Amino acid sequence: MFLIQCPWCGPRDETEFGYGGEAHIARPAGPETLSDADWADYVFMRKNPKGVHLERWVHRHGCRRWFNMARDTYTHQVLGVYQMGEPPPGPEGGDG
């Protein structure tokens, strides 16, 4: 387990949160014009890095708000938490 810094509630145990997938995925413009392969790529294909990953999380047992997190998927170290609509903290999601 690890602590997650909710932007509104402060540090809480990870069990209070729900993972929402990769952050910063834009819905395609004109989805009715996409081929089946392009639509499948948008729906199913996501990055799965060993290292820094930008993710969406929801504080489901707290304020119920969504936010983004930069996290190292290998060490589970939280590198930064930021609100939806804000850019990731630092280059590659790090603090710096």
N, CA and C of each residue as an Amber inpcrd file, in Angstrom:
protein
   288
   0.8270000  -1.1880000   0.0000000   0.0000000   0.0000000   0.0000000
   0.8720000   1.2540000   0.0000000   0.2760000   2.3360000  -0.4860000
   0.9730000   3.6060000  -0.4900000  -0.0300000   4.7280000  -0.2540000
   0.4900000   5.8820000   0.1060000  -0.3510000   7.0550000   0.3400000
  -0.5100000   7.8440000  -0.9500000  -1.7050000   8.3620000  -1.1530000
  -1.9890000   9.2210000  -2.2920000  -2.4060000  10.5770000  -1.7250000
  -1.8170000  11.6330000  -2.2720000  -2.1100000  12.9980000  -1.8390000
  -3.2960000  13.5160000  -2.6420000  -4.5030000  13.3950000  -2.0960000
  -5.6770000  13.9530000  -2.7590000  -5.5230000  15.4710000  -2.7850000
  -5.7320000  16.1160000  -3.9480000  -5.5990000  17.5750000  -4.0080000
  -6.5570000  18.3190000  -3.0850000  -7.6460000  17.6820000  -2.6550000
  -8.6360000  18.3510000  -1.8240000  -8.6430000  17.8480000  -0.3800000
  -8.3500000  16.5730000  -0.1490000  -8.4800000  15.9660000   1.1820000
  -7.1420000  15.6950000   1.8710000  -6.0340000  15.8350000   1.1490000
  -4.7350000  15.5370000   1.7290000  -4.3640000  14.0720000   1.5890000
  -3.3250000  13.6210000   2.2870000  -2.8370000  12.2510000   2.1280000
  -3.8110000  11.2210000   2.6910000  -4.0810000  10.2030000   1.8830000
  -4.9790000   9.1230000   2.2730000  -4.4080000   7.7980000   1.7590000
  -4.8630000   6.7050000   2.3520000  -4.4320000   5.3700000   1.9350000
  -4.9700000   5.0610000   0.5380000  -4.2040000   4.3460000  -0.2480000
  -4.5990000   4.0320000  -1.6180000  -5.9300000   3.2840000  -1.7110000
  -6.3350000   2.5920000  -0.6390000  -7.5790000   1.8270000  -0.6770000
  -8.8120000   2.7220000  -0.7960000  -8.6630000   4.0320000  -0.5420000
  -9.7720000   4.9740000  -0.6730000  -9.9920000   5.4120000  -2.1200000
  -9.0920000   5.0360000  -3.0160000  -9.0930000   5.5600000  -4.3780000
  -9.3890000   4.4770000  -5.4050000  -9.8260000   4.9050000  -6.5570000
 -10.0370000   4.0140000  -7.6860000  -9.2150000   4.4690000  -8.8740000
  -8.6070000   3.5070000  -9.5590000  -7.7850000   3.7840000 -10.7320000
  -8.6830000   4.0200000 -11.9330000  -8.3910000   5.0470000 -12.7210000
  -9.2280000   5.3910000 -13.8650000  -8.5500000   5.2720000 -15.2060000
  -7.3670000   4.6740000 -15.2470000  -6.6880000   4.4800000 -16.5240000
  -5.7070000   5.5950000 -16.8450000  -5.2180000   5.5330000 -18.0650000
  -4.2190000   6.4830000 -18.5360000  -4.8180000   7.8860000 -18.6470000
  -4.0600000   8.8770000 -18.2280000  -4.5130000  10.2710000 -18.2880000
  -4.2250000  10.8690000 -19.6630000  -4.8970000  11.9560000 -19.9490000
  -4.6600000  12.7740000 -21.1400000  -4.9840000  12.0470000 -22.4480000
  -6.0120000  11.2070000 -22.4400000  -6.4820000  10.5620000 -23.6590000
  -7.6270000  11.4050000 -24.2110000  -7.4340000  11.9680000 -25.3730000
  -8.4550000  12.8250000 -25.9780000  -9.3900000  11.9970000 -26.8550000
 -10.6680000  12.2270000 -26.6870000 -11.6600000  11.5550000 -27.5330000
 -11.4720000  12.0600000 -28.9630000 -11.4970000  11.1640000 -29.9400000
 -11.2850000  11.6030000 -31.3210000 -12.4200000  12.4910000 -31.8250000
 -12.0590000  13.4850000 -32.6110000 -13.0650000  14.3390000 -33.2450000
 -13.7170000  13.5390000 -34.3700000 -15.0090000  13.6410000 -34.4890000
 -15.7190000  12.9320000 -35.5460000 -15.6410000  11.4180000 -35.4150000
 -16.0280000  10.8560000 -34.2790000 -15.8980000   9.4040000 -34.0950000
 -16.6900000   8.5860000 -35.1120000 -17.7530000   9.1790000 -35.6740000
 -18.5460000   8.4430000 -36.6570000 -17.7790000   8.1990000 -37.9600000
 -16.6800000   8.9340000 -38.1650000 -15.8820000   8.7530000 -39.3840000
 -14.7280000   7.7780000 -39.1930000 -14.4900000   7.3250000 -37.9670000
 -13.3720000   6.4180000 -37.7140000 -13.6630000   5.0210000 -38.2410000
 -12.6210000   4.3680000 -38.7020000 -12.7510000   2.9610000 -39.0890000
 -12.8490000   2.1190000 -37.8170000 -13.2610000   0.8830000 -37.9460000
 -13.3350000  -0.0140000 -36.7940000 -11.9610000  -0.1640000 -36.1410000
 -10.9150000  -0.2460000 -36.9540000  -9.5590000  -0.4000000 -36.4160000
  -9.1340000   0.8420000 -35.6340000  -9.4610000   2.0390000 -36.1760000
  -9.1110000   3.2780000 -35.4760000  -9.9000000   3.4170000 -34.1800000
 -11.1740000   3.0420000 -34.1950000 -11.9920000   3.1230000 -32.9920000
 -11.4690000   2.1400000 -31.9430000 -11.1420000   0.9310000 -32.3440000
 -10.5920000  -0.0660000 -31.4230000  -9.2730000   0.4220000 -30.8310000
  -8.4570000   1.0840000 -31.6530000  -7.1920000   1.6220000 -31.1590000
  -7.4510000   2.6580000 -30.0650000  -8.4360000   3.5480000 -30.2710000
  -8.7680000   4.5600000 -29.2690000  -9.3120000   3.9160000 -27.9880000
 -10.1760000   2.9370000 -28.1120000 -10.8320000   2.3480000 -26.9490000
  -9.8980000   1.4510000 -26.1470000  -9.0940000   0.6390000 -26.8220000
  -8.3600000  -0.4270000 -26.1310000  -6.8610000  -0.2120000 -25.9700000
  -6.2260000   0.5140000 -26.8490000  -4.7650000   0.5950000 -26.8180000
  -4.3000000   1.7010000 -25.8730000  -3.5580000   1.3000000 -24.8610000
  -3.0190000   2.2360000 -23.8820000  -1.5590000   1.9160000 -23.6270000
  -0.8370000   2.9080000 -23.1460000   0.5570000   2.6960000 -22.7580000
   0.5920000   1.8370000 -21.5000000   1.6280000   1.0530000 -21.3550000
   1.8030000   0.2350000 -20.1610000   3.2960000   0.2270000 -19.8100000
   3.8290000   1.4070000 -19.4500000   5.2780000   1.5070000 -19.2550000
   5.7440000   0.9330000 -17.9220000   6.9750000   0.5500000 -17.9110000
   7.6510000   0.2300000 -16.6560000   8.4300000   1.5020000 -16.3190000
   7.8420000   2.3310000 -15.4950000   8.4250000   3.6300000 -15.1810000
   7.3270000   4.6540000 -14.9960000   7.6190000   5.9070000 -15.3180000
   6.6860000   7.0100000 -15.0910000   5.4720000   6.8750000 -16.0110000
   4.2990000   6.9760000 -15.4050000   3.0400000   6.8730000 -16.1440000
   2.0790000   7.9230000 -15.5970000   1.3570000   8.6020000 -16.4890000
   0.3630000   9.5990000 -16.0870000  -0.9910000   8.9160000 -16.0530000
  -1.6500000   8.9700000 -14.8780000  -2.8620000   8.1970000 -14.6370000
  -3.9780000   9.0750000 -14.0990000  -5.2290000   8.6010000 -14.2580000
  -6.3990000   9.2500000 -13.6610000  -6.8080000   8.4330000 -12.4410000
  -7.1840000   9.1310000 -11.3700000  -7.6380000   8.4730000 -10.1400000
  -8.8600000   9.2170000  -9.6200000  -9.6970000   8.5180000  -8.8600000
 -10.8610000   9.1260000  -8.2240000 -10.8090000   8.8020000  -6.7340000
 -11.1160000   9.7940000  -5.9010000 -11.1530000   9.5750000  -4.4490000
 -12.5560000   9.0770000  -4.1040000 -12.7850000   7.7970000  -4.3330000
 -14.1350000   7.2330000  -4.2410000 -14.6640000   7.1390000  -2.8220000
 -13.8040000   7.0500000  -1.8110000 -14.2570000   6.9920000  -0.4160000
 -13.9420000   8.2940000   0.3200000 -13.9360000   9.3780000  -0.4130000
 -13.6630000  10.6950000   0.1640000 -14.4830000  11.7330000  -0.5700000
 -13.8160000  12.6640000  -1.2040000 -14.4950000  13.7750000  -1.8720000
 -15.1250000  13.3800000  -3.2100000 -14.7890000  12.2030000  -3.7300000
 -15.3290000  11.6610000  -4.9830000 -14.9200000  12.4760000  -6.2050000
 -13.8200000  13.1900000  -6.1060000 -13.3250000  13.9930000  -7.2320000
 -12.2450000  13.2390000  -7.9930000 -12.1650000  13.5270000  -9.2860000
 -11.1380000  12.9570000 -10.1550000  -9.9200000  13.8650000 -10.1770000
  -8.7310000  13.2740000 -10.3290000  -7.4860000  14.0170000 -10.4620000
  -6.4920000  13.1450000 -11.2220000  -5.3760000  13.7460000 -11.5860000
  -4.3180000  13.0170000 -12.2850000  -3.1290000  12.7930000 -11.3620000
  -2.3790000  11.7540000 -11.6670000  -1.2030000  11.4220000 -10.8710000
  -0.0790000  10.9480000 -11.7930000   1.1310000  11.4070000 -11.5110000
   2.3240000  10.8640000 -12.1510000   2.9120000   9.8590000 -11.1710000
   3.0080000   8.5890000 -11.6270000   3.4460000   7.5190000 -10.7320000
   4.4210000   6.6110000 -11.4550000   5.4320000   6.1560000 -10.7380000
   6.3640000   5.1680000 -11.2730000   5.7210000   3.7990000 -11.0920000
   5.4090000   3.1300000 -12.1820000   4.7090000   1.8490000 -12.1030000
   5.6060000   0.7230000 -11.5960000   6.8950000   0.9250000 -11.6000000
   7.8230000  -0.0990000 -11.1080000   7.9800000  -0.0270000  -9.5870000
   8.1120000   1.1930000  -9.0640000   8.3340000   1.3690000  -7.6180000
   7.0610000   1.7950000  -6.8820000   6.0320000   2.1870000  -7.6110000
   4.7830000   2.7440000  -7.0730000   4.9930000   4.1050000  -6.4170000
   6.1400000   4.7250000  -6.6120000   6.3900000   6.0460000  -6.0540000
   5.5050000   7.0780000  -6.7600000   4.7800000   7.8520000  -5.9720000
   3.9540000   8.9280000  -6.5070000   4.8620000  10.1310000  -6.7250000
   4.9630000  10.5730000  -7.9780000   5.8620000  11.6680000  -8.3300000
   5.1630000  13.0230000  -8.3130000   3.8620000  13.0120000  -8.4140000
   3.1150000  14.2620000  -8.3870000   1.6400000  14.0080000  -8.5920000
   0.8290000  14.8620000  -8.0070000  -0.6210000  14.8080000  -8.1410000
  -1.0600000  16.1810000  -8.6310000  -1.9730000  16.2120000  -9.5860000
  -2.4280000  17.4820000 -10.1340000  -3.8780000  17.3620000 -10.5820000
  -4.5760000  18.4710000 -10.5660000  -5.9940000  18.4860000 -10.8960000
  -6.2090000  18.2880000 -12.3970000  -7.3940000  17.7980000 -12.7380000
  -7.7640000  17.6290000 -14.1410000  -7.6550000  18.9780000 -14.8450000
  -7.1530000  18.9780000 -16.0510000  -7.0020000  20.1980000 -16.8200000
  -5.6680000  20.8840000 -16.6240000  -4.9100000  20.4890000 -15.6030000
  -3.5860000  21.0490000 -15.3790000  -2.5490000  20.1940000 -16.0960000
  -1.4040000  20.7950000 -16.4680000  -0.3420000  19.9940000 -17.0800000
   0.3480000  19.1290000 -16.0330000   0.9950000  18.0480000 -16.4700000
   1.7410000  17.2110000 -15.5150000   2.8650000  18.0170000 -14.8680000
   3.2120000  17.6700000 -13.6260000   4.2830000  18.3920000 -12.9410000
   5.6510000  18.0370000 -13.5030000   6.3460000  19.0080000 -14.0440000
   7.7200000  18.8150000 -14.5090000   7.8260000  17.9250000 -15.7340000
   9.0560000  17.7760000 -16.2560000   9.2500000  16.9090000 -17.4280000
   9.0110000  15.4460000 -17.0690000   8.2970000  14.7620000 -17.9660000
   7.9620000  13.3460000 -17.7950000   7.1490000  13.0630000 -16.5330000
   6.4550000  14.0520000 -16.0230000   5.6290000  13.8380000 -14.8460000
   6.3660000  13.8920000 -13.5320000   7.6540000  14.2390000 -13.5360000
   8.4000000  14.3510000 -12.2950000   8.1830000  15.7000000 -11.6470000
   8.7450000  15.9000000 -10.4910000   8.5640000  17.1620000  -9.7580000
   9.3980000  18.2970000 -10.3370000  10.4040000  17.9940000 -11.1260000
  11.3480000  18.9970000 -11.4750000  11.2430000  19.7290000 -12.7090000
